[in-house]
C-alpha cells in the first residue's frame, strides 16, 4: 500500500499551522471578557477581532515557513513539525503570496475596527503587521535577534488584550492591562519551548534566538518564570481591580502548569519538545478560557 499524496488544501492547512491559532484568539476572548465585565461588549467587534487576529497569525506562520527556508534555517536536520517550503510541498513564492493574502484579510477586517477605534487602532494594526513580517524577515528578524519571546509577550498579550478591550469600550481600561499578563506570558512560554527545541540547529545556522543567547539552563528558568507569572497575575487582577474572585478560576489550570514545567525540564529530543509545545498550547487555552469566564462573571 502506498501513501496517499497530500491534497492542496491539506498542504495549505499544514502551512497555516491551525494549532497555533489559540495564541491569537485567546487574547481576543480575554479582552472581550473585560468589556463584558464593564457592560461594554459589542458582538461584531469580537467577530472582527477574531478574523483579523487569526489572519495575522496565519500570515506570520506562512512568512516564517518561507523565510526560514530561504534563510537556510530549515533543512533536513529540523526537529520540529514538517514545513511545507523546506519539504518541497509548496515553493517559497507561493507561500509568500499566501502571506500577503492573509495580511490583506487581516487589514480588511481591521478597516472595520479602525472605523470604530480611530488612530490608536491604526497604530496598533500597523505595528502588528510590521512585527509579524519582521519576526522572520531580514534585516529585522526579531527571532534571530533574541526578541521572539518579547514580541510574543507584547503583541499576543498586552496589545491584543488591551486593544480588544479598547475596541469594545472605546476607553483604555486598567483591568485590561492586568488581564493581558497571563496571555502574554503563556504566548512567550510557547515561543520559549519552540526555541529550546531548536537551540542546536539555530546555533548551527547562525540564528541567535534568546535560547541560543542564554543557553538551555537559563532558558528553562525563564520558562518557569513565565508560567509563574501566568498564575500570579490573576491574584494581582483580583487585588488591584474591581473584579470578582471568580478570576481565580484560572488556578484550576495549575496542575497543567506544574505538569508542563516538569515535562519541559525532562525533554531532550525533538519529539519530546513537540509534545511539550502541544501541552503549552493546551495550558494557554485552558488558562485563558477560565480567566475569561472569571473576569466576565
BALUMSE-304463 format. One record per residue (C-alpha): residue number from 1; residue in three letters; z, y, x. Coordinates in steps of 0.05 Angstrom, whole numbers, plus 5000, padded with zeros to 4 digits. Each point is the difference from the previous one (the first is absolute). Layout:
<rs>
+-----+-----+------+------+------+
|   i |  aa |    w |    v |    u |
+-----+-----+------+------+------+
| NUM | ALA |    Z |    Y |    X |
...
+-----+-----+------+------+------+
</rs>
This chain:
<rs>
+-----+-----+------+------+------+
|   i |  aa |    w |    v |    u |
+-----+-----+------+------+------+
|   1 | UNK | 5000 | 5000 | 5000 |
|   2 | UNK | 4981 | 5069 | 5028 |
|   3 | UNK | 5038 | 5064 | 4990 |
|   4 | UNK | 4972 | 5047 | 4948 |
|   5 | UNK | 4974 | 5065 | 5028 |
|   6 | UNK | 5041 | 5060 | 4977 |
|   7 | UNK | 4968 | 5044 | 4947 |
|   8 | UNK | 4986 | 5074 | 5012 |
|   9 | UNK | 5055 | 5018 | 4950 |
|  10 | UNK | 5052 | 4956 | 5034 |
|  11 | UNK | 4982 | 5029 | 5068 |
|  12 | UNK | 5010 | 5071 | 4975 |
|  13 | UNK | 5065 | 4981 | 4967 |
|  14 | UNK | 5022 | 4971 | 5067 |
|  15 | UNK | 4980 | 5064 | 5035 |
|  16 | UNK | 5039 | 5042 | 4950 |
|  17 | UNK | 5064 | 4961 | 5014 |
|  18 | UNK | 5028 | 5002 | 4929 |
|  19 | UNK | 5068 | 4975 | 5022 |
|  20 | UNK | 5011 | 5066 | 5036 |
|  21 | UNK | 4992 | 5041 | 4936 |
|  22 | UNK | 5075 | 4995 | 4984 |
|  23 | UNK | 5012 | 5049 | 5058 |
|  24 | UNK | 4960 | 5053 | 4962 |
|  25 | UNK | 5018 | 4984 | 4928 |
|  26 | UNK | 5075 | 4990 | 5006 |
|  27 | UNK | 5012 | 5073 | 5024 |
|  28 | UNK | 4959 | 5025 | 4940 |
|  29 | UNK | 5045 | 4959 | 4953 |
|  30 | UNK | 5063 | 5027 | 5033 |
|  31 | UNK | 4975 | 5072 | 4996 |
|  32 | UNK | 4982 | 4989 | 4927 |
|  33 | UNK | 5069 | 4972 | 4986 |
|  34 | UNK | 5030 | 5064 | 5028 |
|  35 | UNK | 4957 | 5040 | 4950 |
|  36 | UNK | 5022 | 4953 | 4944 |
|  37 | UNK | 5073 | 5011 | 5019 |
|  38 | UNK | 4987 | 5075 | 4994 |
|  39 | UNK | 4963 | 4992 | 4934 |
|  40 | UNK | 4936 | 5026 | 5031 |
|  41 | UNK | 4958 | 4936 | 5002 |
|  42 | UNK | 4925 | 5006 | 4986 |
|  43 | UNK | 4962 | 4935 | 4990 |
|  44 | UNK | 4932 | 5022 | 5024 |
|  45 | UNK | 5030 | 5027 | 5064 |
|  46 | UNK | 5028 | 4930 | 5014 |
|  47 | UNK | 4932 | 4969 | 4989 |
|  48 | UNK | 4962 | 5051 | 5043 |
|  49 | UNK | 5051 | 4994 | 5056 |
|  50 | UNK | 4994 | 4924 | 4999 |
|  51 | UNK | 4924 | 5003 | 5004 |
|  52 | UNK | 5001 | 5052 | 5056 |
|  53 | UNK | 5054 | 4964 | 5040 |
|  54 | UNK | 4967 | 4932 | 4994 |
|  55 | UNK | 4932 | 5027 | 5020 |
|  56 | UNK | 5030 | 5036 | 5059 |
|  57 | UNK | 5035 | 4936 | 5023 |
|  58 | UNK | 4935 | 4960 | 4994 |
|  59 | UNK | 4962 | 5053 | 5039 |
|  60 | UNK | 5053 | 4998 | 5055 |
|  61 | UNK | 4995 | 4924 | 5003 |
|  62 | UNK | 4924 | 5001 | 5005 |
|  63 | UNK | 5000 | 5054 | 5053 |
|  64 | UNK | 5051 | 4960 | 5040 |
|  65 | UNK | 4958 | 4937 | 4994 |
|  66 | UNK | 4937 | 5032 | 5026 |
|  67 | UNK | 5029 | 5048 | 5051 |
|  68 | UNK | 5046 | 4948 | 5033 |
|  69 | UNK | 4939 | 4956 | 5009 |
|  70 | UNK | 4958 | 5056 | 5029 |
|  71 | UNK | 5057 | 5019 | 5045 |
|  72 | UNK | 5007 | 4930 | 5028 |
|  73 | UNK | 5070 | 4988 | 4970 |
|  74 | UNK | 4980 | 4943 | 4953 |
|  75 | UNK | 4970 | 4939 | 5035 |
|  76 | UNK | 5007 | 4924 | 5000 |
|  77 | UNK | 5072 | 5005 | 5025 |
|  78 | UNK | 5024 | 5037 | 4938 |
|  79 | UNK | 5064 | 4970 | 4970 |
|  80 | UNK | 4997 | 5033 | 4932 |
|  81 | UNK | 4957 | 4984 | 4939 |
|  82 | UNK | 4925 | 4997 | 5011 |
|  83 | UNK | 4965 | 5068 | 5000 |
|  84 | UNK | 4931 | 5002 | 4968 |
|  85 | UNK | 4967 | 5043 | 5053 |
|  86 | UNK | 5025 | 4961 | 5060 |
|  87 | UNK | 4982 | 4934 | 4966 |
|  88 | UNK | 4929 | 5023 | 4984 |
|  89 | UNK | 5008 | 4995 | 4925 |
|  90 | UNK | 4981 | 5074 | 4994 |
|  91 | UNK | 4970 | 5048 | 5050 |
|  92 | UNK | 5039 | 5062 | 5022 |
|  93 | UNK | 4951 | 5048 | 4967 |
|  94 | UNK | 5010 | 4967 | 4932 |
|  95 | UNK | 5075 | 5001 | 5007 |
|  96 | UNK | 5000 | 5073 | 5020 |
|  97 | UNK | 4956 | 5015 | 4939 |
|  98 | UNK | 5052 | 4965 | 4957 |
|  99 | UNK | 5053 | 5044 | 5033 |
| 100 | UNK | 4963 | 5062 | 4978 |
| 101 | UNK | 4991 | 4974 | 4929 |
| 102 | UNK | 5075 | 4984 | 4995 |
| 103 | UNK | 5018 | 5069 | 5025 |
| 104 | UNK | 4951 | 5030 | 4949 |
| 105 | UNK | 5035 | 4963 | 4943 |
| 106 | UNK | 5067 | 5026 | 5026 |
| 107 | UNK | 4972 | 5071 | 5001 |
| 108 | UNK | 4971 | 4993 | 4930 |
| 109 | UNK | 5068 | 4980 | 4972 |
| 110 | UNK | 5031 | 5053 | 5043 |
| 111 | UNK | 4958 | 5055 | 4968 |
| 112 | UNK | 5037 | 4988 | 4935 |
| 113 | UNK | 5066 | 5004 | 5037 |
| 114 | UNK | 4979 | 5064 | 5036 |
| 115 | UNK | 4984 | 5031 | 4933 |
| 116 | UNK | 5072 | 4987 | 4980 |
| 117 | UNK | 5037 | 5010 | 5065 |
| 118 | UNK | 4959 | 5054 | 5034 |
| 119 | UNK | 5002 | 5019 | 5074 |
| 120 | UNK | 5058 | 4954 | 5021 |
| 121 | UNK | 4959 | 4939 | 4976 |
| 122 | UNK | 4938 | 5025 | 5038 |
| 123 | UNK | 5042 | 5002 | 5063 |
| 124 | UNK | 5032 | 4932 | 4988 |
| 125 | UNK | 4934 | 4967 | 4981 |
| 126 | UNK | 4964 | 5028 | 5061 |
| 127 | UNK | 5054 | 4980 | 5048 |
| 128 | UNK | 5003 | 4930 | 4969 |
| 129 | UNK | 4925 | 4988 | 5009 |
| 130 | UNK | 5003 | 5028 | 5071 |
| 131 | UNK | 5058 | 4954 | 5017 |
| 132 | UNK | 4966 | 4940 | 4968 |
| 133 | UNK | 4939 | 5010 | 5044 |
| 134 | UNK | 5039 | 5021 | 5062 |
| 135 | UNK | 5044 | 4937 | 4997 |
| 136 | UNK | 4945 | 4960 | 5035 |
| 137 | UNK | 4946 | 5051 | 5020 |
| 138 | UNK | 4995 | 5033 | 5067 |
| 139 | UNK | 5014 | 5051 | 5026 |
| 140 | UNK | 5063 | 4998 | 4956 |
| 141 | UNK | 5016 | 4925 | 4991 |
| 142 | UNK | 5071 | 5010 | 4977 |
| 143 | UNK | 5014 | 4925 | 5006 |
| 144 | UNK | 4977 | 4998 | 5073 |
| 145 | UNK | 5045 | 5059 | 5015 |
| 146 | UNK | 5063 | 4968 | 4973 |
| 147 | UNK | 5000 | 5041 | 4936 |
| 148 | UNK | 4982 | 4946 | 4949 |
| 149 | UNK | 5072 | 4989 | 4976 |
| 150 | UNK | 5013 | 5075 | 4995 |
| 151 | UNK | 4936 | 5010 | 4960 |
| 152 | UNK | 5019 | 4944 | 4953 |
| 153 | UNK | 5069 | 5030 | 4990 |
| 154 | UNK | 4973 | 5069 | 4985 |
| 155 | UNK | 4939 | 4984 | 4958 |
| 156 | UNK | 5023 | 4937 | 4963 |
| 157 | UNK | 5070 | 5027 | 4991 |
| 158 | UNK | 5013 | 5074 | 5001 |
| 159 | UNK | 4931 | 5026 | 4981 |
| 160 | UNK | 4984 | 4947 | 4948 |
| 161 | UNK | 5066 | 5001 | 4962 |
| 162 | UNK | 5014 | 5075 | 5002 |
| 163 | UNK | 4927 | 5016 | 4986 |
| 164 | UNK | 4998 | 4954 | 4940 |
| 165 | UNK | 5065 | 5029 | 4972 |
| 166 | UNK | 4972 | 5070 | 5010 |
| 167 | UNK | 4936 | 4983 | 4963 |
| 168 | UNK | 5040 | 4978 | 4940 |
| 169 | UNK | 5051 | 5056 | 5000 |
| 170 | UNK | 4962 | 5056 | 5036 |
| 171 | UNK | 5063 | 5014 | 5040 |
| 172 | UNK | 5029 | 4972 | 5064 |
| 173 | UNK | 5060 | 4957 | 4982 |
| 174 | UNK | 5055 | 4986 | 5052 |
| 175 | UNK | 5011 | 4931 | 4968 |
| 176 | UNK | 4928 | 4982 | 5019 |
| 177 | UNK | 5016 | 5010 | 5074 |
| 178 | UNK | 5056 | 4950 | 5001 |
| 179 | UNK | 4961 | 4953 | 4955 |
| 180 | UNK | 4943 | 5000 | 5052 |
| 181 | UNK | 5042 | 4975 | 5058 |
| 182 | UNK | 4999 | 4925 | 4982 |
| 183 | UNK | 4925 | 4998 | 4987 |
| 184 | UNK | 4987 | 5036 | 5065 |
| 185 | UNK | 5048 | 4955 | 5039 |
| 186 | UNK | 4971 | 4935 | 4973 |
| 187 | UNK | 4928 | 5023 | 5009 |
| 188 | UNK | 5017 | 5016 | 5073 |
| 189 | UNK | 5034 | 4931 | 5005 |
| 190 | UNK | 4936 | 4968 | 4976 |
| 191 | UNK | 4962 | 5035 | 5055 |
| 192 | UNK | 5053 | 4980 | 5051 |
| 193 | UNK | 4993 | 4926 | 4984 |
| 194 | UNK | 4925 | 5006 | 5006 |
| 195 | UNK | 5006 | 5033 | 5068 |
| 196 | UNK | 5052 | 4951 | 5025 |
| 197 | UNK | 4952 | 4944 | 4985 |
| 198 | UNK | 4943 | 5033 | 5037 |
| 199 | UNK | 5039 | 5027 | 5059 |
| 200 | UNK | 4968 | 4955 | 5052 |
| 201 | UNK | 4928 | 5010 | 4975 |
| 202 | UNK | 5010 | 5075 | 4992 |
| 203 | UNK | 5028 | 5007 | 5070 |
| 204 | UNK | 4940 | 4961 | 5028 |
| 205 | UNK | 4950 | 5043 | 4963 |
| 206 | UNK | 5034 | 5066 | 5019 |
| 207 | UNK | 5025 | 5015 | 4929 |
| 208 | UNK | 5067 | 5034 | 5013 |
| 209 | UNK | 5036 | 4987 | 4934 |
| 210 | UNK | 5073 | 5016 | 4993 |
| 211 | UNK | 5016 | 4927 | 5011 |
| 212 | UNK | 4962 | 5000 | 5065 |
| 213 | UNK | 5035 | 5064 | 5022 |
| 214 | UNK | 5071 | 4978 | 4981 |
| 215 | UNK | 4994 | 4925 | 5014 |
| 216 | UNK | 5018 | 4944 | 4953 |
| 217 | UNK | 5076 | 5005 | 5005 |
| 218 | UNK | 5005 | 5074 | 4984 |
| 219 | UNK | 4947 | 4993 | 4946 |
| 220 | UNK | 5043 | 4947 | 4968 |
| 221 | UNK | 5058 | 5049 | 5000 |
| 222 | UNK | 4957 | 5053 | 4967 |
| 223 | UNK | 4978 | 4950 | 4947 |
| 224 | UNK | 5073 | 4984 | 4984 |
| 225 | UNK | 5016 | 5074 | 4995 |
| 226 | UNK | 4943 | 5010 | 4950 |
| 227 | UNK | 5026 | 4944 | 4956 |
| 228 | UNK | 5070 | 5030 | 5004 |
| 229 | UNK | 4973 | 5068 | 4979 |
| 230 | UNK | 4965 | 4970 | 4940 |
| 231 | UNK | 5066 | 4972 | 4974 |
| 232 | UNK | 5045 | 5059 | 5017 |
| 233 | UNK | 4954 | 5054 | 4972 |
| 234 | UNK | 5016 | 4982 | 4927 |
| 235 | UNK | 5074 | 5012 | 5015 |
| 236 | UNK | 4982 | 5070 | 5024 |
| 237 | UNK | 4956 | 5009 | 4939 |
| 238 | UNK | 5059 | 4982 | 4954 |
| 239 | UNK | 5050 | 5044 | 5037 |
| 240 | UNK | 4956 | 5062 | 5010 |
| 241 | UNK | 4958 | 5004 | 4937 |
| 242 | UNK | 5012 | 4995 | 4925 |
| 243 | UNK | 4978 | 4928 | 4990 |
| 244 | UNK | 5033 | 4940 | 4970 |
| 245 | UNK | 5035 | 4948 | 5043 |
| 246 | UNK | 4944 | 4956 | 4973 |
| 247 | UNK | 4961 | 5020 | 5063 |
| 248 | UNK | 5043 | 4948 | 5035 |
| 249 | UNK | 4959 | 4947 | 4965 |
| 250 | UNK | 4957 | 5003 | 5063 |
| 251 | UNK | 5057 | 4965 | 5036 |
| 252 | UNK | 4981 | 4937 | 4962 |
| 253 | UNK | 4944 | 4994 | 5051 |
| 254 | UNK | 5050 | 4998 | 5058 |
| 255 | UNK | 4996 | 4924 | 5008 |
| 256 | UNK | 4925 | 5008 | 5010 |
| 257 | UNK | 5013 | 5054 | 5053 |
| 258 | UNK | 5051 | 4957 | 5038 |
| 259 | UNK | 4953 | 4940 | 4998 |
| 260 | UNK | 4942 | 5043 | 5025 |
| 261 | UNK | 5039 | 5028 | 5059 |
| 262 | UNK | 5018 | 4929 | 5021 |
| 263 | UNK | 4928 | 4977 | 4990 |
| 264 | UNK | 4971 | 5056 | 5043 |
| 265 | UNK | 5052 | 4987 | 5054 |
| 266 | UNK | 4979 | 4927 | 5004 |
| 267 | UNK | 4924 | 5012 | 4996 |
| 268 | UNK | 4961 | 4985 | 5063 |
| 269 | UNK | 4931 | 4977 | 4976 |
| 270 | UNK | 4945 | 5036 | 4962 |
| 271 | UNK | 5011 | 4955 | 4940 |
| 272 | UNK | 5074 | 5015 | 4998 |
| 273 | UNK | 4989 | 5074 | 5004 |
| 274 | UNK | 4947 | 4996 | 4945 |
| 275 | UNK | 5052 | 4966 | 4956 |
| 276 | UNK | 5049 | 5055 | 5017 |
| 277 | UNK | 4947 | 5052 | 4981 |
| 278 | UNK | 4995 | 4967 | 4931 |
| 279 | UNK | 5076 | 5000 | 4994 |
| 280 | UNK | 5003 | 5074 | 5018 |
| 281 | UNK | 4949 | 5016 | 4946 |
| 282 | UNK | 5042 | 4961 | 4950 |
| 283 | UNK | 5062 | 5038 | 5020 |
| 284 | UNK | 4964 | 5066 | 4993 |
| 285 | UNK | 4977 | 4979 | 4930 |
| 286 | UNK | 5067 | 4973 | 4976 |
| 287 | UNK | 5041 | 5058 | 5029 |
| 288 | UNK | 4951 | 5052 | 4974 |
| 289 | UNK | 4998 | 4973 | 4929 |
| 290 | UNK | 5075 | 4993 | 4996 |
| 291 | UNK | 5010 | 5070 | 5027 |
| 292 | UNK | 4949 | 5029 | 4951 |
| 293 | UNK | 5035 | 4966 | 4942 |
| 294 | UNK | 5068 | 5025 | 5025 |
| 295 | UNK | 4976 | 5072 | 5007 |
| 296 | UNK | 4968 | 5002 | 4931 |
| 297 | UNK | 5060 | 4966 | 4967 |
+-----+-----+------+------+------+
</rs>
